[in-house]
């Protein structure tokens, strides 16, 4: 395909999130596996201060498995900085940095956000894309926000008669005035051990396993450093199951469900260190060693969650299978799942017959199809007065 006819995909990475570094890993793999015969990659990085930079777009430079994706913070690559807000500035035209761009072309055709966590995966960046009328991969504003908030997602799951293991929500202002009372309630209602986690982070950031009452206050304080709302969840002896879900081009067709995988942490639980710092931190078992009946049940739950939470494009659904009762519980949903080399979403899809490269191609095309449908909507309203 002629380069001028390729779809320009802006791979967006970094961001003002504790999951900034994970995002760099996901983006690197996406850039590596986007089909070069179909797509031209426009890498765009956001630093932790919120400044946007154009990455290296040279076609002769290919990322290798040992290279790290880095933010290029040169002034001449700067696309936007929050410091410009409210000021009269003349920023450099981004298209000047791409020799093939013309004055009548956009810098890119579609955005692939490889960003995780707050201000990235929670509807914030999706809202920006909607305002700018730019096609983007993945879920929209509503499902992104719901998926990021573990409490709201669980409440909607409960309303849909999906099992959720017991948990309690604590907000920052409550903890400031009722700390002792809340600790007593947790001990009485949930017992120990429990998991304490921020409501709006991913990658297991800020999660602590609490085994005794004396450990609880410190764990809550630590989680409240990352979010104003936290969850305290009853720990259960369970298998951790994951299912990848992919939307289909036909609106009438049901989403594609991957085989069920199991995450078997070698640490005490599937922590950030087990996911990203220790290459032997967890064993990913695909397919999961469960019965066909339980596998079908898990897939049905994942499909139902994808639908009731209004997801689009893709999502990874995380479930617990309690070992004693064989009961399946909803844990959380990830609307921008990891795309690193060790991430379950692409691995599960690959095991289900969709290669990494084909998966990315499908996601980009779904994004552009969705944008076409939304562009056909009437954005003005004229009321005839009789």
C-alpha positions as a Markdown table, in Angstrom:
| # | Residue | x | y | z |
|---|---|---|---|---|
| 1 | Unk | 0.0 | 0.0 | 0.0 |
| 2 | Unk | 1.3 | 3.5 | -0.9 |
| 3 | Unk | 2.4 | 5.3 | 2.3 |
| 4 | Unk | 0.1 | 8.2 | 1.5 |
| 5 | Unk | -2.9 | 5.9 | 1.6 |
| 6 | Unk | -2.0 | 4.2 | 4.9 |
| 7 | Unk | -4.1 | 4.9 | 7.9 |
| 8 | Unk | -2.2 | 7.1 | 10.3 |
| 9 | Unk | -2.5 | 5.7 | 13.8 |
| 10 | Unk | -1.5 | 8.0 | 16.7 |
| 11 | Unk | -0.3 | 5.7 | 19.5 |
| 12 | Unk | -0.8 | 7.7 | 22.6 |
| 13 | Unk | 1.2 | 6.7 | 25.7 |
| 14 | Unk | 2.5 | 7.9 | 29.1 |
| 15 | Unk | 0.1 | 10.2 | 30.9 |
| 16 | Unk | -0.4 | 11.6 | 34.4 |
| 17 | Unk | -1.0 | 8.3 | 36.0 |
| 18 | Unk | 0.9 | 6.0 | 38.4 |
| 19 | Unk | 0.7 | 3.5 | 35.5 |
| 20 | Unk | 2.8 | 5.7 | 33.3 |
| 21 | Unk | 5.6 | 3.2 | 33.0 |
| 22 | Unk | 3.3 | 0.3 | 32.2 |
| 23 | Unk | 1.8 | 2.5 | 29.4 |
| 24 | Unk | 5.2 | 2.8 | 27.8 |
| 25 | Unk | 5.5 | -1.0 | 27.6 |
| 26 | Unk | 2.0 | -1.4 | 26.1 |
| 27 | Unk | 2.7 | 1.3 | 23.5 |
| 28 | Unk | 6.0 | -0.2 | 22.5 |
| 29 | Unk | 4.3 | -3.5 | 21.6 |
| 30 | Unk | 1.5 | -1.9 | 19.8 |
| 31 | Unk | 3.9 | 0.1 | 17.7 |
| 32 | Unk | 5.9 | -3.0 | 16.9 |
| 33 | Unk | 2.9 | -5.1 | 15.9 |
| 34 | Unk | 0.7 | -2.6 | 13.9 |
| 35 | Unk | 0.8 | -3.9 | 10.3 |
| 36 | Unk | 3.2 | -1.6 | 8.4 |
| 37 | Unk | 1.5 | -2.4 | 5.1 |
| 38 | Unk | -1.8 | -0.8 | 6.5 |
| 39 | Unk | -0.7 | 1.7 | 9.1 |
| 40 | Unk | 1.7 | 4.5 | 9.6 |
| 41 | Unk | 2.5 | 5.1 | 13.3 |
| 42 | Unk | 2.5 | 8.6 | 14.8 |
| 43 | Unk | 3.8 | 8.1 | 18.4 |
| 44 | Unk | 2.7 | 10.7 | 20.8 |
| 45 | Unk | 3.8 | 10.7 | 24.4 |
| 46 | Unk | 2.4 | 12.6 | 27.4 |
| 47 | Unk | 4.7 | 13.2 | 30.4 |
| 48 | Unk | 3.7 | 13.2 | 34.0 |
| 49 | Unk | 3.2 | 17.0 | 33.9 |
| 50 | Unk | 0.7 | 16.7 | 31.1 |
| 51 | Unk | 2.8 | 18.0 | 28.2 |
| 52 | Unk | 2.4 | 16.3 | 24.9 |
| 53 | Unk | 5.3 | 15.4 | 22.6 |
| 54 | Unk | 5.6 | 13.9 | 19.2 |
| 55 | Unk | 7.7 | 10.8 | 19.2 |
| 56 | Unk | 10.2 | 9.5 | 16.6 |
| 57 | Unk | 8.3 | 8.8 | 13.4 |
| 58 | Unk | 11.2 | 7.8 | 11.2 |
| 59 | Unk | 10.3 | 4.7 | 9.3 |
| 60 | Unk | 13.9 | 3.3 | 9.3 |
| 61 | Unk | 13.9 | 3.1 | 13.1 |
| 62 | Unk | 12.2 | 0.0 | 14.4 |
| 63 | Unk | 11.8 | -0.8 | 18.1 |
| 64 | Unk | 13.5 | -4.1 | 19.1 |
| 65 | Unk | 12.5 | -6.3 | 22.0 |
| 66 | Unk | 15.4 | -5.0 | 24.1 |
| 67 | Unk | 14.7 | -1.3 | 23.4 |
| 68 | Unk | 12.5 | 0.8 | 25.7 |
| 69 | Unk | 10.0 | 3.4 | 24.4 |
| 70 | Unk | 11.0 | 6.8 | 25.7 |
| 71 | Unk | 9.4 | 10.2 | 25.8 |
| 72 | Unk | 11.3 | 12.7 | 23.6 |
| 73 | Unk | 11.0 | 15.9 | 25.5 |
| 74 | Unk | 12.7 | 18.2 | 22.9 |
| 75 | Unk | 11.0 | 21.6 | 22.7 |
| 76 | Unk | 10.7 | 21.3 | 18.9 |
| 77 | Unk | 8.6 | 18.1 | 19.4 |
| 78 | Unk | 6.2 | 19.7 | 21.9 |
| 79 | Unk | 2.6 | 19.6 | 20.7 |
| 80 | Unk | 0.8 | 21.0 | 23.8 |
| 81 | Unk | 1.5 | 21.9 | 27.4 |
| 82 | Unk | -0.9 | 23.0 | 30.1 |
| 83 | Unk | 1.2 | 26.2 | 30.5 |
| 84 | Unk | -0.4 | 27.4 | 27.3 |
| 85 | Unk | -3.9 | 27.5 | 28.7 |
| 86 | Unk | -5.1 | 31.1 | 29.1 |
| 87 | Unk | -2.0 | 32.5 | 27.3 |
| 88 | Unk | -1.5 | 33.9 | 23.8 |
| 89 | Unk | 1.0 | 31.5 | 22.2 |
| 90 | Unk | 1.9 | 30.4 | 18.7 |
| 91 | Unk | 2.8 | 26.7 | 19.1 |
| 92 | Unk | 4.8 | 24.9 | 16.5 |
| 93 | Unk | 2.6 | 23.2 | 13.9 |
| 94 | Unk | 2.8 | 19.5 | 14.5 |
| 95 | Unk | 2.5 | 18.8 | 10.8 |
| 96 | Unk | 5.7 | 20.6 | 10.2 |
| 97 | Unk | 7.4 | 17.6 | 11.9 |
| 98 | Unk | 6.0 | 15.1 | 9.4 |
| 99 | Unk | 7.3 | 15.7 | 5.9 |
| 100 | Unk | 4.5 | 13.9 | 4.2 |
| 101 | Unk | 1.8 | 15.9 | 5.9 |
| 102 | Unk | 0.0 | 18.7 | 4.0 |
| 103 | Unk | -1.8 | 21.7 | 5.3 |
| 104 | Unk | -5.1 | 20.0 | 4.6 |
| 105 | Unk | -4.3 | 16.8 | 6.4 |
| 106 | Unk | -4.7 | 15.9 | 10.0 |
| 107 | Unk | -1.6 | 14.7 | 11.8 |
| 108 | Unk | -3.3 | 11.4 | 12.3 |
| 109 | Unk | -6.5 | 9.5 | 11.3 |
| 110 | Unk | -7.3 | 7.6 | 14.5 |
| 111 | Unk | -5.9 | 7.4 | 18.0 |
| 112 | Unk | -4.9 | 4.2 | 19.8 |
| 113 | Unk | -4.7 | 5.1 | 23.4 |
| 114 | Unk | -2.1 | 2.8 | 25.1 |
| 115 | Unk | -2.7 | 4.5 | 28.4 |
| 116 | Unk | -3.7 | 3.1 | 31.7 |
| 117 | Unk | -5.1 | 4.5 | 35.0 |
| 118 | Unk | -6.7 | 7.7 | 36.1 |
| 119 | Unk | -6.9 | 10.6 | 33.5 |
| 120 | Unk | -6.2 | 8.0 | 30.8 |
| 121 | Unk | -8.5 | 5.1 | 31.0 |
| 122 | Unk | -11.4 | 6.7 | 33.0 |
| 123 | Unk | -13.2 | 8.6 | 30.3 |
| 124 | Unk | -11.1 | 11.8 | 30.6 |
| 125 | Unk | -9.0 | 11.3 | 27.4 |
| 126 | Unk | -12.0 | 9.8 | 25.7 |
| 127 | Unk | -13.9 | 13.0 | 26.3 |
| 128 | Unk | -11.1 | 15.0 | 24.7 |
| 129 | Unk | -11.3 | 12.7 | 21.6 |
| 130 | Unk | -15.0 | 13.2 | 21.4 |
| 131 | Unk | -14.8 | 17.0 | 21.6 |
| 132 | Unk | -12.1 | 16.9 | 18.9 |
| 133 | Unk | -14.2 | 14.6 | 16.7 |
| 134 | Unk | -11.3 | 12.1 | 16.5 |
| 135 | Unk | -11.8 | 8.4 | 16.0 |
| 136 | Unk | -10.2 | 6.4 | 18.9 |
| 137 | Unk | -9.8 | 2.8 | 19.8 |
| 138 | Unk | -11.7 | 1.3 | 22.7 |
| 139 | Unk | -14.6 | 2.1 | 25.0 |
| 140 | Unk | -16.3 | 5.5 | 25.1 |
| 141 | Unk | -16.6 | 8.0 | 28.0 |
| 142 | Unk | -19.3 | 6.2 | 30.0 |
| 143 | Unk | -18.0 | 2.7 | 30.0 |
| 144 | Unk | -14.4 | 3.9 | 30.5 |
| 145 | Unk | -15.5 | 5.8 | 33.6 |
| 146 | Unk | -17.6 | 2.9 | 34.9 |
| 147 | Unk | -14.8 | 0.4 | 34.3 |
| 148 | Unk | -12.3 | 2.5 | 36.1 |
| 149 | Unk | -14.4 | 2.9 | 39.2 |
| 150 | Unk | -14.4 | -0.6 | 40.8 |
| 151 | Unk | -17.2 | 0.3 | 43.2 |
| 152 | Unk | -19.6 | 1.6 | 40.5 |
| 153 | Unk | -18.8 | -1.4 | 38.2 |
| 154 | Unk | -19.5 | -3.8 | 41.1 |
| 155 | Unk | -22.8 | -2.1 | 41.9 |
| 156 | Unk | -24.0 | -2.4 | 38.3 |
| 157 | Unk | -22.9 | -6.1 | 38.2 |
| 158 | Unk | -24.9 | -6.8 | 41.4 |
| 159 | Unk | -28.0 | -5.1 | 39.8 |
| 160 | Unk | -27.5 | -7.5 | 36.9 |
| 161 | Unk | -27.5 | -10.5 | 39.3 |
| 162 | Unk | -23.8 | -11.2 | 38.9 |
| 163 | Unk | -22.1 | -12.3 | 42.0 |
| 164 | Unk | -19.6 | -10.0 | 43.7 |
| 165 | Unk | -17.7 | -11.0 | 46.8 |
| 166 | Unk | -18.3 | -8.8 | 49.9 |
| 167 | Unk | -16.6 | -5.4 | 50.1 |
| 168 | Unk | -16.9 | -2.1 | 51.8 |
| 169 | Unk | -16.3 | 1.4 | 50.4 |
| 170 | Unk | -14.5 | 4.1 | 52.4 |
| 171 | Unk | -14.2 | 7.7 | 51.3 |
| 172 | Unk | -11.5 | 10.1 | 52.4 |
| 173 | Unk | -13.8 | 12.4 | 54.4 |
| 174 | Unk | -15.3 | 9.3 | 56.2 |
| 175 | Unk | -11.9 | 8.1 | 57.2 |
| 176 | Unk | -11.0 | 11.5 | 58.6 |
| 177 | Unk | -13.9 | 11.4 | 61.1 |
| 178 | Unk | -14.8 | 7.8 | 61.6 |
| 179 | Unk | -11.6 | 5.8 | 61.4 |
| 180 | Unk | -12.0 | 3.7 | 64.5 |
| 181 | Unk | -15.6 | 2.9 | 63.8 |
| 182 | Unk | -14.9 | 1.9 | 60.2 |
| 183 | Unk | -12.1 | -0.5 | 61.3 |
| 184 | Unk | -14.6 | -2.1 | 63.7 |
| 185 | Unk | -17.2 | -2.5 | 60.9 |
| 186 | Unk | -14.6 | -4.1 | 58.6 |
| 187 | Unk | -13.5 | -6.6 | 61.2 |
| 188 | Unk | -17.2 | -7.5 | 62.0 |
| 189 | Unk | -18.5 | -7.5 | 58.4 |
| 190 | Unk | -15.6 | -8.9 | 56.4 |
| 191 | Unk | -13.1 | -10.4 | 58.9 |
| 192 | Unk | -9.5 | -11.0 | 57.9 |
| 193 | Unk | -7.6 | -11.2 | 55.6 |
| 194 | Unk | -8.9 | -8.4 | 53.4 |
| 195 | Unk | -7.5 | -6.5 | 50.4 |
| 196 | Unk | -7.4 | -2.7 | 50.5 |
| 197 | Unk | -7.3 | -1.0 | 47.2 |
| 198 | Unk | -7.9 | 2.4 | 45.6 |
| 199 | Unk | -11.2 | 2.4 | 43.6 |
| 200 | Unk | -9.7 | 4.1 | 40.5 |
| 201 | Unk | -6.3 | 2.6 | 39.8 |
| 202 | Unk | -5.1 | -0.5 | 37.8 |
| 203 | Unk | -2.1 | -2.7 | 37.6 |
| 204 | Unk | -2.6 | -3.6 | 41.3 |
| 205 | Unk | -1.1 | -0.2 | 42.3 |
| 206 | Unk | -1.8 | 0.7 | 45.9 |
| 207 | Unk | -3.2 | -2.7 | 46.9 |
| 208 | Unk | -2.3 | -4.2 | 50.3 |
| 209 | Unk | -3.3 | -7.6 | 51.7 |
| 210 | Unk | -4.2 | -7.0 | 55.4 |
| 211 | Unk | -4.1 | -10.1 | 57.6 |
| 212 | Unk | -4.6 | -8.5 | 61.1 |
| 213 | Unk | -6.6 | -5.6 | 62.5 |
| 214 | Unk | -3.4 | -3.6 | 63.4 |
| 215 | Unk | -2.3 | -3.5 | 59.8 |
| 216 | Unk | -5.6 | -2.1 | 58.5 |
| 217 | Unk | -5.1 | 1.7 | 59.3 |
| 218 | Unk | -1.8 | 1.9 | 57.5 |
| 219 | Unk | -3.1 | 0.1 | 54.4 |
| 220 | Unk | -6.1 | 2.4 | 54.2 |
| 221 | Unk | -3.9 | 5.5 | 54.6 |
| 222 | Unk | -1.7 | 4.3 | 51.8 |
| 223 | Unk | -4.6 | 3.6 | 49.5 |
| 224 | Unk | -6.1 | 7.1 | 50.2 |
| 225 | Unk | -2.8 | 8.6 | 49.0 |
| 226 | Unk | -3.8 | 7.4 | 45.5 |
| 227 | Unk | -7.6 | 7.9 | 45.5 |
| 228 | Unk | -10.3 | 9.6 | 47.5 |
| 229 | Unk | -12.4 | 6.4 | 47.5 |
| 230 | Unk | -11.1 | 3.0 | 48.4 |
| 231 | Unk | -12.4 | -0.6 | 48.6 |
| 232 | Unk | -11.9 | -3.1 | 51.4 |
| 233 | Unk | -12.6 | -6.5 | 50.0 |
| 234 | Unk | -13.0 | -9.8 | 51.7 |
| 235 | Unk | -10.2 | -12.2 | 50.7 |
| 236 | Unk | -11.3 | -15.5 | 49.3 |
| 237 | Unk | -9.4 | -18.6 | 48.3 |
| 238 | Unk | -10.0 | -18.5 | 44.6 |
| 239 | Unk | -8.5 | -19.0 | 41.1 |
| 240 | Unk | -8.0 | -15.8 | 39.2 |
| 241 | Unk | -9.7 | -16.1 | 35.8 |
| 242 | Unk | -9.4 | -13.6 | 32.9 |
| 243 | Unk | -11.4 | -13.4 | 29.6 |
| 244 | Unk | -10.6 | -11.1 | 26.7 |
| 245 | Unk | -13.6 | -9.6 | 24.9 |
| 246 | Unk | -13.6 | -8.1 | 21.4 |
| 247 | Unk | -16.4 | -6.3 | 19.7 |
| 248 | Unk | -17.5 | -7.5 | 16.3 |
| 249 | Unk | -18.0 | -5.2 | 13.2 |
| 250 | Unk | -21.6 | -6.2 | 13.0 |
| 251 | Unk | -23.7 | -4.4 | 15.6 |
| 252 | Unk | -26.1 | -7.4 | 15.7 |
| 253 | Unk | -23.4 | -10.0 | 16.4 |
| 254 | Unk | -22.3 | -10.8 | 19.9 |
| 255 | Unk | -18.8 | -9.9 | 21.0 |
| 256 | Unk | -16.0 | -12.4 | 20.6 |
| 257 | Unk | -15.1 | -14.2 | 23.8 |
| 258 | Unk | -11.6 | -15.6 | 24.2 |
| 259 | Unk | -10.8 | -18.8 | 25.9 |
| 260 | Unk | -10.5 | -18.5 | 29.7 |
| 261 | Unk | -7.1 | -18.0 | 31.2 |
| 262 | Unk | -5.8 | -18.3 | 34.7 |
| 263 | Unk | -3.3 | -16.0 | 36.4 |
| 264 | Unk | -1.4 | -17.9 | 39.1 |
| 265 | Unk | 0.7 | -15.5 | 41.1 |
| 266 | Unk | 3.9 | -16.7 | 42.6 |
| 267 | Unk | 3.8 | -13.8 | 45.0 |
| 268 | Unk | 1.2 | -13.7 | 47.8 |
| 269 | Unk | -1.2 | -12.0 | 45.3 |
| 270 | Unk | -1.0 | -10.6 | 41.8 |
| 271 | Unk | 0.7 | -7.4 | 42.8 |
| 272 | Unk | 2.4 | -4.7 | 40.6 |
| 273 | Unk | 5.7 | -6.4 | 41.3 |
| 274 | Unk | 4.4 | -9.8 | 40.3 |
| 275 | Unk | 3.0 | -8.3 | 37.1 |
| 276 | Unk | 5.8 | -6.1 | 35.9 |
| 277 | Unk | 8.9 | -6.2 | 38.0 |
| 278 | Unk | 9.4 | -10.0 | 38.5 |
| 279 | Unk | 9.6 | -11.9 | 35.2 |
| 280 | Unk | 8.6 | -15.0 | 37.2 |
| 281 | Unk | 6.0 | -13.2 | 39.3 |
| 282 | Unk | 3.1 | -15.1 | 37.9 |
| 283 | Unk | 2.3 | -18.1 | 35.7 |
| 284 | Unk | -0.3 | -17.4 | 32.9 |
| 285 | Unk | -2.2 | -20.6 | 32.1 |
| 286 | Unk | -4.1 | -20.7 | 28.9 |
| 287 | Unk | -6.6 | -22.3 | 28.8 |
| 288 | Unk | -7.4 | -22.3 | 32.5 |
| 289 | Unk | -7.6 | -25.8 | 34.1 |
| 290 | Unk | -11.3 | -25.7 | 34.7 |
| 291 | Unk | -14.2 | -27.7 | 33.4 |
| 292 | Unk | -15.9 | -26.8 | 30.1 |
| 293 | Unk | -19.1 | -26.0 | 32.1 |
| 294 | Unk | -17.3 | -23.5 | 34.3 |
| 295 | Unk | -15.5 | -22.0 | 31.3 |
| 296 | Unk | -18.7 | -21.4 | 29.5 |
| 297 | Unk | -20.2 | -19.9 | 32.7 |
| 298 | Unk | -17.2 | -17.5 | 33.0 |
| 299 | Unk | -17.5 | -16.5 | 29.3 |
| 300 | Unk | -21.3 | -15.9 | 29.7 |
| 301 | Unk | -20.6 | -13.6 | 32.7 |
| 302 | Unk | -17.9 | -11.7 | 30.8 |
| 303 | Unk | -20.2 | -11.2 | 27.8 |
| 304 | Unk | -23.0 | -10.0 | 30.1 |
| 305 | Unk | -20.6 | -7.5 | 31.8 |
| 306 | Unk | -19.3 | -6.2 | 28.5 |
| 307 | Unk | -22.9 | -5.5 | 27.5 |
| 308 | Unk | -24.4 | -4.0 | 30.7 |
| 309 | Unk | -21.4 | -1.7 | 31.2 |
| 310 | Unk | -21.8 | -0.4 | 27.6 |
| 311 | Unk | -18.3 | -1.4 | 26.5 |
| 312 | Unk | -17.1 | -0.9 | 23.0 |
| 313 | Unk | -14.0 | -2.2 | 21.1 |
| 314 | Unk | -12.4 | -4.3 | 23.8 |
| 315 | Unk | -12.2 | -5.2 | 27.5 |
| 316 | Unk | -10.6 | -7.7 | 29.8 |
| 317 | Unk | -12.9 | -9.2 | 32.4 |
| 318 | Unk | -11.3 | -10.5 | 35.6 |
| 319 | Unk | -13.2 | -13.0 | 37.7 |
| 320 | Unk | -12.6 | -15.1 | 40.8 |
| 321 | Unk | -13.5 | -18.8 | 41.0 |
| 322 | Unk | -13.9 | -19.7 | 44.7 |
| 323 | Unk | -12.3 | -23.1 | 45.2 |
| 324 | Unk | -14.6 | -24.4 | 47.9 |
| 325 | Unk | -17.9 | -23.4 | 46.4 |
| 326 | Unk | -17.0 | -23.3 | 42.6 |
| 327 | Unk | -18.8 | -20.0 | 42.6 |
| 328 | Unk | -17.7 | -17.3 | 40.1 |
| 329 | Unk | -17.4 | -13.7 | 41.3 |
| 330 | Unk | -16.8 | -10.5 | 39.3 |
| 331 | Unk | -13.6 | -8.8 | 40.3 |
| 332 | Unk | -13.1 | -5.9 | 37.8 |
| 333 | Unk | -13.1 | -4.9 | 34.1 |
| 334 | Unk | -10.3 | -3.3 | 32.2 |
| 335 | Unk | -11.3 | -1.1 | 29.3 |
| 336 | Unk | -7.7 | -0.5 | 28.1 |
| 337 | Unk | -6.1 | -3.8 | 29.0 |
| 338 | Unk | -2.3 | -4.1 | 29.0 |
| 339 | Unk | -0.6 | -4.8 | 25.7 |
| 340 | Unk | 2.8 | -5.6 | 27.0 |
| 341 | Unk | 4.6 | -8.8 | 26.0 |
| 342 | Unk | 3.3 | -10.5 | 29.2 |
| 343 | Unk | -0.2 | -9.1 | 29.1 |
| 344 | Unk | -3.1 | -11.5 | 29.1 |
| 345 | Unk | -5.4 | -9.7 | 26.7 |
| 346 | Unk | -3.4 | -10.3 | 23.5 |
| 347 | Unk | -2.3 | -13.7 | 24.8 |
| 348 | Unk | -5.9 | -14.8 | 25.3 |
| 349 | Unk | -6.9 | -13.5 | 21.8 |
| 350 | Unk | -3.9 | -15.2 | 20.2 |
| 351 | Unk | -4.9 | -18.5 | 21.9 |
| 352 | Unk | -8.4 | -17.9 | 20.5 |
| 353 | Unk | -7.2 | -17.6 | 16.9 |
| 354 | Unk | -6.6 | -13.9 | 16.6 |
| 355 | Unk | -3.0 | -12.9 | 16.3 |
| 356 | Unk | -1.5 | -9.8 | 17.9 |
| 357 | Unk | -1.2 | -7.9 | 14.6 |
| 358 | Unk | -4.7 | -8.9 | 13.4 |
| 359 | Unk | -6.1 | -7.9 | 16.8 |
| 360 | Unk | -4.7 | -4.4 | 16.4 |
| 361 | Unk | -6.0 | -4.1 | 12.9 |
| 362 | Unk | -9.5 | -5.1 | 14.0 |
| 363 | Unk | -9.4 | -2.6 | 16.9 |
| 364 | Unk | -8.4 | 0.3 | 14.6 |
| 365 | Unk | -11.1 | -0.6 | 12.1 |
| 366 | Unk | -13.7 | -0.8 | 14.8 |
| 367 | Unk | -12.7 | 2.6 | 16.0 |
| 368 | Unk | -13.1 | 4.1 | 12.6 |
| 369 | Unk | -16.5 | 2.4 | 12.0 |
| 370 | Unk | -17.7 | 3.7 | 15.4 |
| 371 | Unk | -16.7 | 7.2 | 14.5 |
| 372 | Unk | -18.5 | 7.0 | 11.1 |
| 373 | Unk | -21.7 | 6.0 | 12.9 |
| 374 | Unk | -21.4 | 8.8 | 15.4 |
| 375 | Unk | -20.6 | 11.4 | 12.8 |
| 376 | Unk | -23.9 | 10.5 | 11.1 |
| 377 | Unk | -25.8 | 11.7 | 14.2 |
| 378 | Unk | -27.6 | 15.1 | 14.1 |
| 379 | Unk | -25.8 | 17.4 | 16.4 |
| 380 | Unk | -28.2 | 20.3 | 15.9 |
| 381 | Unk | -31.9 | 20.7 | 16.8 |
| 382 | Unk | -34.4 | 23.1 | 15.4 |
| 383 | Unk | -37.8 | 23.2 | 17.0 |
| 384 | Unk | -40.6 | 24.5 | 14.9 |
| 385 | Unk | -42.9 | 26.8 | 16.8 |
| 386 | Unk | -46.4 | 26.7 | 15.6 |
